[in-house]
């Protein structure tokens, strides 16, 4: 039960963070400001941590979602969390070093995360330009 509740809370946090990006009148002032930078960093951080936790929770449930060329299942829980967060970051920022690969349902999740990673800067710029015109 805790697994499903955790999963739901994570998806909700990611959704709320992305909704803030698209909500009108949330970005105010200059196009380039510390406030806007922190807002963008918060959105990226929420999405990165959220997806990292999704990979980790699926791994805890027994689904193989990531493979790194070694005996990933023999890693400690902390090391598996670290690997999930790292994979989430390189996927979100479209770096994709190739040292860790998604497997099974992890591929679908990685595609959704990469799409969100491409969308965030475009939405941020569009929102900043639209708010500056008002």
MODELLER restraints for C-alpha pairs under 7 A, 6 or more apart:
rsr = mdl.restraints
at = mdl.atoms
rsr.add(forms.Gaussian(group=physical.xy_distance, feature=features.Distance(at['CA:7:A'], at['CA:54:A']), mean=6.64, stdev=0.5))
rsr.add(forms.Gaussian(group=physical.xy_distance, feature=features.Distance(at['CA:10:A'], at['CA:50:A']), mean=5.44, stdev=0.5))
rsr.add(forms.Gaussian(group=physical.xy_distance, feature=features.Distance(at['CA:14:A'], at['CA:46:A']), mean=6.15, stdev=0.5))
rsr.add(forms.Gaussian(group=physical.xy_distance, feature=features.Distance(at['CA:14:A'], at['CA:47:A']), mean=5.34, stdev=0.5))
rsr.add(forms.Gaussian(group=physical.xy_distance, feature=features.Distance(at['CA:14:A'], at['CA:50:A']), mean=6.16, stdev=0.5))
rsr.add(forms.Gaussian(group=physical.xy_distance, feature=features.Distance(at['CA:17:A'], at['CA:43:A']), mean=5.55, stdev=0.5))
rsr.add(forms.Gaussian(group=physical.xy_distance, feature=features.Distance(at['CA:17:A'], at['CA:46:A']), mean=6.70, stdev=0.5))
rsr.add(forms.Gaussian(group=physical.xy_distance, feature=features.Distance(at['CA:18:A'], at['CA:43:A']), mean=6.73, stdev=0.5))
rsr.add(forms.Gaussian(group=physical.xy_distance, feature=features.Distance(at['CA:21:A'], at['CA:123:A']), mean=6.98, stdev=0.5))
rsr.add(forms.Gaussian(group=physical.xy_distance, feature=features.Distance(at['CA:21:A'], at['CA:124:A']), mean=6.56, stdev=0.5))
rsr.add(forms.Gaussian(group=physical.xy_distance, feature=features.Distance(at['CA:22:A'], at['CA:123:A']), mean=6.78, stdev=0.5))
rsr.add(forms.Gaussian(group=physical.xy_distance, feature=features.Distance(at['CA:25:A'], at['CA:131:A']), mean=6.68, stdev=0.5))
rsr.add(forms.Gaussian(group=physical.xy_distance, feature=features.Distance(at['CA:27:A'], at['CA:36:A']), mean=6.59, stdev=0.5))
rsr.add(forms.Gaussian(group=physical.xy_distance, feature=features.Distance(at['CA:27:A'], at['CA:128:A']), mean=6.41, stdev=0.5))
rsr.add(forms.Gaussian(group=physical.xy_distance, feature=features.Distance(at['CA:27:A'], at['CA:131:A']), mean=6.98, stdev=0.5))
rsr.add(forms.Gaussian(group=physical.xy_distance, feature=features.Distance(at['CA:28:A'], at['CA:131:A']), mean=6.88, stdev=0.5))
rsr.add(forms.Gaussian(group=physical.xy_distance, feature=features.Distance(at['CA:31:A'], at['CA:128:A']), mean=5.79, stdev=0.5))
rsr.add(forms.Gaussian(group=physical.xy_distance, feature=features.Distance(at['CA:48:A'], at['CA:88:A']), mean=5.64, stdev=0.5))
rsr.add(forms.Gaussian(group=physical.xy_distance, feature=features.Distance(at['CA:48:A'], at['CA:89:A']), mean=5.70, stdev=0.5))
rsr.add(forms.Gaussian(group=physical.xy_distance, feature=features.Distance(at['CA:48:A'], at['CA:92:A']), mean=6.62, stdev=0.5))
rsr.add(forms.Gaussian(group=physical.xy_distance, feature=features.Distance(at['CA:49:A'], at['CA:85:A']), mean=6.50, stdev=0.5))
rsr.add(forms.Gaussian(group=physical.xy_distance, feature=features.Distance(at['CA:51:A'], at['CA:88:A']), mean=6.04, stdev=0.5))
rsr.add(forms.Gaussian(group=physical.xy_distance, feature=features.Distance(at['CA:52:A'], at['CA:84:A']), mean=4.94, stdev=0.5))
rsr.add(forms.Gaussian(group=physical.xy_distance, feature=features.Distance(at['CA:52:A'], at['CA:85:A']), mean=4.45, stdev=0.5))
rsr.add(forms.Gaussian(group=physical.xy_distance, feature=features.Distance(at['CA:52:A'], at['CA:88:A']), mean=5.09, stdev=0.5))
rsr.add(forms.Gaussian(group=physical.xy_distance, feature=features.Distance(at['CA:55:A'], at['CA:65:A']), mean=6.62, stdev=0.5))
rsr.add(forms.Gaussian(group=physical.xy_distance, feature=features.Distance(at['CA:55:A'], at['CA:84:A']), mean=5.81, stdev=0.5))
rsr.add(forms.Gaussian(group=physical.xy_distance, feature=features.Distance(at['CA:56:A'], at['CA:81:A']), mean=5.84, stdev=0.5))
rsr.add(forms.Gaussian(group=physical.xy_distance, feature=features.Distance(at['CA:56:A'], at['CA:84:A']), mean=5.79, stdev=0.5))
rsr.add(forms.Gaussian(group=physical.xy_distance, feature=features.Distance(at['CA:59:A'], at['CA:65:A']), mean=6.53, stdev=0.5))
rsr.add(forms.Gaussian(group=physical.xy_distance, feature=features.Distance(at['CA:64:A'], at['CA:103:A']), mean=6.53, stdev=0.5))
rsr.add(forms.Gaussian(group=physical.xy_distance, feature=features.Distance(at['CA:65:A'], at['CA:102:A']), mean=5.46, stdev=0.5))
rsr.add(forms.Gaussian(group=physical.xy_distance, feature=features.Distance(at['CA:65:A'], at['CA:103:A']), mean=4.72, stdev=0.5))
rsr.add(forms.Gaussian(group=physical.xy_distance, feature=features.Distance(at['CA:65:A'], at['CA:104:A']), mean=6.02, stdev=0.5))
rsr.add(forms.Gaussian(group=physical.xy_distance, feature=features.Distance(at['CA:65:A'], at['CA:105:A']), mean=6.30, stdev=0.5))
rsr.add(forms.Gaussian(group=physical.xy_distance, feature=features.Distance(at['CA:65:A'], at['CA:106:A']), mean=4.40, stdev=0.5))
rsr.add(forms.Gaussian(group=physical.xy_distance, feature=features.Distance(at['CA:66:A'], at['CA:100:A']), mean=6.56, stdev=0.5))
rsr.add(forms.Gaussian(group=physical.xy_distance, feature=features.Distance(at['CA:66:A'], at['CA:101:A']), mean=5.66, stdev=0.5))
rsr.add(forms.Gaussian(group=physical.xy_distance, feature=features.Distance(at['CA:66:A'], at['CA:102:A']), mean=4.53, stdev=0.5))
rsr.add(forms.Gaussian(group=physical.xy_distance, feature=features.Distance(at['CA:66:A'], at['CA:103:A']), mean=5.54, stdev=0.5))
rsr.add(forms.Gaussian(group=physical.xy_distance, feature=features.Distance(at['CA:66:A'], at['CA:106:A']), mean=6.69, stdev=0.5))
rsr.add(forms.Gaussian(group=physical.xy_distance, feature=features.Distance(at['CA:67:A'], at['CA:100:A']), mean=5.57, stdev=0.5))
rsr.add(forms.Gaussian(group=physical.xy_distance, feature=features.Distance(at['CA:67:A'], at['CA:101:A']), mean=5.29, stdev=0.5))
rsr.add(forms.Gaussian(group=physical.xy_distance, feature=features.Distance(at['CA:67:A'], at['CA:102:A']), mean=6.34, stdev=0.5))
rsr.add(forms.Gaussian(group=physical.xy_distance, feature=features.Distance(at['CA:67:A'], at['CA:103:A']), mean=6.84, stdev=0.5))
rsr.add(forms.Gaussian(group=physical.xy_distance, feature=features.Distance(at['CA:68:A'], at['CA:99:A']), mean=5.81, stdev=0.5))
rsr.add(forms.Gaussian(group=physical.xy_distance, feature=features.Distance(at['CA:68:A'], at['CA:100:A']), mean=4.22, stdev=0.5))
rsr.add(forms.Gaussian(group=physical.xy_distance, feature=features.Distance(at['CA:68:A'], at['CA:101:A']), mean=6.26, stdev=0.5))
rsr.add(forms.Gaussian(group=physical.xy_distance, feature=features.Distance(at['CA:87:A'], at['CA:100:A']), mean=6.76, stdev=0.5))
rsr.add(forms.Gaussian(group=physical.xy_distance, feature=features.Distance(at['CA:90:A'], at['CA:96:A']), mean=5.28, stdev=0.5))
rsr.add(forms.Gaussian(group=physical.xy_distance, feature=features.Distance(at['CA:91:A'], at['CA:110:A']), mean=6.71, stdev=0.5))
rsr.add(forms.Gaussian(group=physical.xy_distance, feature=features.Distance(at['CA:91:A'], at['CA:113:A']), mean=6.87, stdev=0.5))
rsr.add(forms.Gaussian(group=physical.xy_distance, feature=features.Distance(at['CA:91:A'], at['CA:114:A']), mean=5.71, stdev=0.5))
rsr.add(forms.Gaussian(group=physical.xy_distance, feature=features.Distance(at['CA:92:A'], at['CA:113:A']), mean=5.85, stdev=0.5))
rsr.add(forms.Gaussian(group=physical.xy_distance, feature=features.Distance(at['CA:92:A'], at['CA:114:A']), mean=5.15, stdev=0.5))
rsr.add(forms.Gaussian(group=physical.xy_distance, feature=features.Distance(at['CA:92:A'], at['CA:117:A']), mean=4.68, stdev=0.5))
rsr.add(forms.Gaussian(group=physical.xy_distance, feature=features.Distance(at['CA:93:A'], at['CA:117:A']), mean=5.99, stdev=0.5))
rsr.add(forms.Gaussian(group=physical.xy_distance, feature=features.Distance(at['CA:94:A'], at['CA:114:A']), mean=6.46, stdev=0.5))
